[in-house]
Amino acid sequence: MSQAFIALAVTLAAQIATTLSLNAPAVLAPIAAPALGLPAERIGWFTGLAYCSAMFTGLIISHQVRRIGAVRLTQWAMLASALGLALIAMNQAWLVLPAAITMGLGYGCTNPAAADILTRHTPAHRRGLFFSIKQTGVPLGVGFAGLSLSALLAWFDWQLSSLLLTIPCLAVALLSQPSRRQLEAHQLTTEAHQPSSLPQQSPKSLLNSLTGPLHLVFGDQHLRRLGLSSLAYSSTQICFVTFLVSYFHLELKQSISFAALVLAGSQLVSTLGRVFWGYVSDQWLRPDLLLGLLGLGMAACMLWLSQLTSQSSQGSLIGCAMACAATVVAWNGVYFAEMAHRAPPGLIAQANGGTQFITFFGGMVGPVLFGLGVSASGTYSLPLACCCILPTAAGLSFLRAHRIESTTKRARAQ
């Protein structure tokens, strides 16, 4: 097996495991929250705190990837995710917040480490496909969380079920150990000889660790555009995934089982969509152009979703949800491929940490604003329609930049 496929196997397995652990509390909330003396809706605060932890973790740890080693950092992420699940299994309310922070630590380490591994060990002309396959770990992790807990809860109580979910995390940490020799070999010497367009940020202080990746991102026009677009796209994605079932059940008068089935189907479609768009970005369209088209596509799909009514046929509901899944939830792999292309040589982990901070900020704030919109308007339709604004702006920004860059290249060639 080539190093490229070993790198893909390690990063995909890690993405699935950390996503599974982060989404398990949402599945357990209706059962676990009453046992802990907490209302089930507090899961929103749990998720927000986990994403907040992941935001700052990505900033700080991106400086340490080369020193620690990307595979070793991935193993640490697995252990943190497992520890978070174990803390929840303790059935102590005061451990819920530490569990959220710990899970965020694990989730925040995964992308900078994976970006470093895949950028080093995959061919440049196949990065779109490899990054997209790696990003299928997100919908797969969400799906596995629901399926595995449905099975476990039929046999065990929720505490033991949570504890058993640590097994995949621990297995990935253990099984990735043999890959360290191949995936981390000579990385420090290679890094020392790579030119950089920016002075190296030394992680001598917490302040430098926090601000360095953000300075890198906002100091480069391409990375800045990627970061801000990821805020628009991620907030739209999290709103779609978080509120789809509630929208279908409460406003469109569909059964919970139907709504949950549609959500599960959307995860499968988004998994296939991520791979498909990654292939398209490698073969036919440049990633920046494709990201612009996807932004406009997701805006149109969210507007379509907002126009559904309780009189709409189930076929229309399913078709709209699958269209949203193919755009709103399938952009990530193309995005990471474009970032790998635009990041300064040797600074992919720092670029990932900085853009990840902005991405997770969108994922944290978007659902809060959406919920406030539902409370204020008394309907899901208006907030869903508003979700098309940011993707439209981001998509047009990509298309404009692509047109300017193409025009400049043609002028230079003449």
Residue pairs with C-beta under 8 A, 6 or more apart in sequence:
1 9
3 121
3 182
3 183
4 121
4 122
4 123
4 126
4 130
6 121
6 179
6 182
6 183
7 117
7 118
7 120
7 121
7 122
7 130
7 179
7 183
8 118
8 122
8 130
8 133
8 134
9 179
10 71
10 74
10 117
10 172
10 176
10 179
10 183
11 74
11 110
11 113
11 114
11 117
11 118
11 134
11 137
12 133
12 134
12 136
12 137
13 137
13 172
13 175
13 176
14 74
14 77
14 78
14 110
14 113
14 114
14 137
14 172
14 176
15 110
15 114
15 134
15 135
15 137
15 138
15 141
16 137
16 140
16 141
16 144
16 168
17 78
17 81
17 141
17 168
17 169
17 172
18 77
18 78
18 81
18 103
18 106
18 107
18 110
18 141
18 169
19 107
19 137
19 138
19 140
19 141
19 142
19 145
20 141
20 142
20 144
20 145
20 148
20 165
20 168
20 169
21 81
21 82
21 84
21 85
21 103
21 106
21 165
21 166
21 169
22 47
22 50
22 81
22 103
22 106
22 107
22 141
23 141
23 142
23 145
23 146
24 85
24 88
24 145
24 149
24 162
24 165
25 32
25 43
25 46
25 47
25 88
25 99
25 100
25 103
26 43
26 47
26 145
27 145
27 146
27 149
28 88
28 149
28 158
28 161
28 162
29 40
29 42
29 43
29 46
30 40
31 153
31 158
32 88
32 91
32 158
32 162
33 39
33 40
33 42
33 43
34 40
35 91
35 158
36 91
36 92
36 93
36 96
37 93
38 93
38 96
44 367
44 368
44 371
46 96
46 100
47 100
47 367
48 364
48 367
48 368
49 97
49 100
49 101
49 104
50 100
50 101
50 103
50 104
50 107
51 104
51 107
51 360
51 363
51 364
52 104
52 360
52 364
53 100
53 101
53 102
53 103
53 104
53 105
53 107
53 108
54 104
54 105
54 107
54 108
54 356
54 360
55 104
55 108
55 356
55 357
55 360
55 361
55 364
56 108
56 210
56 357
57 104
57 105
57 107
57 108
57 109
58 108
58 109
58 111
58 112
58 213
58 352
58 353
58 354
58 356
58 357
58 360
59 209
59 210
59 212
59 213
59 214
59 353
59 354
59 357
60 203
60 206
60 209
60 210
60 353
61 73
61 108
61 109
61 112
61 353
62 112
62 212
62 213
62 349
62 350
62 352
62 353
62 354
63 201
63 202
63 203
63 208
63 209
63 212
63 213
63 349
63 350
63 353
64 73
64 203
65 73
65 112
65 113
65 116
65 349
66 116
66 187
66 188
66 191
66 349
68 76
69 180
69 184
69 187
70 113
70 114
70 116
70 117
70 183
70 184
70 187
70 349
71 113
71 117
71 176
71 177
71 179
71 180
71 183
71 184
72 180
72 184
73 109
73 112
73 113
74 109
74 110
74 113
74 114
74 117
74 172
74 173
74 176
75 173
75 176
75 177
76 106
76 109
77 105
77 106
77 107
77 109
77 110
77 113
78 106
78 169
78 170
78 172
78 173
78 176
79 106
79 169
79 170
79 173
80 102
80 103
80 105
80 106
80 109
81 102
81 103
81 106
81 107
81 169
82 166
82 169
82 170
82 173
83 102
84 99
84 100
84 102
84 103
84 106
85 99
85 103
85 162
85 163
85 165
85 166
85 169
86 162
86 163
86 166
87 95
87 96
87 98
87 99
87 102
88 95
88 96
88 99
88 162
89 159
89 160
89 162
89 163
90 159
91 159
106 169
108 356
108 360
111 336
111 352
111 356
112 349
112 352
112 353
112 356
113 349
114 134
115 336
115 339
115 340
115 348
115 349
115 351
115 352
116 348
116 349
116 352
117 183
118 127
118 130
118 131
118 134
118 336
118 340
119 127
119 340
119 343
119 348
120 183
120 187
120 190
121 183
122 130
124 341
125 282
126 282
127 282
127 337
127 340
127 341
128 277
128 278
128 279
128 280
128 281
128 282
128 287
128 333
128 334
128 337
129 275
129 278
129 279
129 281
129 282
129 333
130 278
130 337
131 278
131 333
131 334
131 336
131 337
131 340
132 274
132 275
132 277
132 278
132 279
132 281
132 332
132 333
132 334
132 336
132 337
133 274
133 275
133 278
133 333
134 333
134 336
135 274
135 332
135 333
135 336
136 271
136 274
136 275
136 333
138 332
139 267
139 268
139 270
139 271
139 274
139 329
140 267
140 271
142 241
142 267
143 264
143 267
143 268
145 165
146 264
148 165
149 161
149 165
152 160
152 161
152 164
152 165
153 161
156 164
191 346
194 345
194 346
195 345
195 346
196 344
196 345
196 346
196 347
197 344
197 345
198 216
198 219
198 344
198 347
201 208
201 212
201 213
201 215
201 216
201 350
202 208
203 209
203 212
212 350
213 350
213 351
213 353
213 354
213 357
214 354
214 357
215 354
216 223
216 344
216 347
216 350
216 351
216 354
217 223
217 224
217 226
217 227
217 351
217 354
217 355
217 358
218 224
218 227
218 354
220 342
220 344
222 342
222 401
223 339
223 342
223 343
223 351
223 354
223 355
225 397
225 398
225 401
226 335
226 338
226 339
226 342
226 355
227 354
227 355
227 358
227 359
228 358
228 394
228 397
229 291
229 295
229 335
229 394
229 397
229 398
230 335
230 355
230 358
230 359
230 362
231 358
231 359
231 361
231 362
231 390
232 295
232 362
232 390
232 391
232 393
232 394
233 294
233 295
233 298
233 328
233 331
233 335
233 362
233 390
233 391
233 394
234 359
234 360
234 362
234 363
234 366
235 362
235 363
235 365
235 366
235 367
235 369
235 387
235 390
236 298
236 302
236 328
236 366
236 387
236 390
236 391
237 328
237 329
237 331
237 363
238 362
238 363
238 366
238 367
239 366
239 367
239 370
239 383
239 384
239 387
240 302
240 305
240 324
240 328
240 329
240 387
241 263
241 266
241 329
242 367
242 370
243 367
243 370
243 374
243 380
244 259
244 262
244 263
244 266
244 321
245 256
245 259
245 260
245 263
246 380
247 305
247 380
247 384
248 254
248 258
248 259
248 262
248 317
249 255
249 256
249 259
250 380
251 310
251 379
251 380
251 381
252 308
252 309
252 310
252 312
252 317
253 310
254 314
254 317
258 314
262 317
262 318
262 321
263 321
265 318
265 321
265 322
265 325
266 321
266 322
266 324
266 325
266 329
267 325
267 329
269 322
269 325
269 326
269 330
270 325
270 326
270 329
270 330
273 325
273 326
273 327
273 329
273 330
274 330
274 332
274 333
275 333
276 330
277 290
277 294
277 330
277 331
277 333
277 334
278 333
278 334
278 337
280 290
280 334
281 287
281 290
281 333
281 334
281 337
281 338
282 337
285 293
286 402
287 334
287 335
287 337
287 338
287 341
288 338
288 398
288 401
288 402
288 405
289 398
289 399
289 402
290 334
291 331
291 334
291 335
291 338
291 395
291 398
292 394
292 395
292 396
292 397
292 398
292 399
292 402
293 395
293 399
294 327
294 330
294 331
294 334
294 395
295 331
295 391
295 392
295 394
295 395
295 396
295 398
296 391
296 392
296 395
296 396
296 399
297 327
297 395
298 324
298 327
298 328
298 331
298 388
298 391
298 395
299 387
299 388
299 389
299 391
299 392
299 395
300 388
301 320
301 323
301 324
301 327
301 328
302 324
302 328
302 384
302 385
302 387
302 388
302 391
303 384
303 385
303 388
304 320
304 323
305 320
305 321
305 324
305 384
306 380
306 381
306 382
306 384
306 385
306 387
306 388
307 381
307 385
308 316
308 317
308 320
336 352
339 348
339 351
339 352
339 355
340 348
342 351
343 350
343 351
343 352
344 351
369 383
370 383
370 387
373 382
373 383
373 386
374 380
374 383
377 383
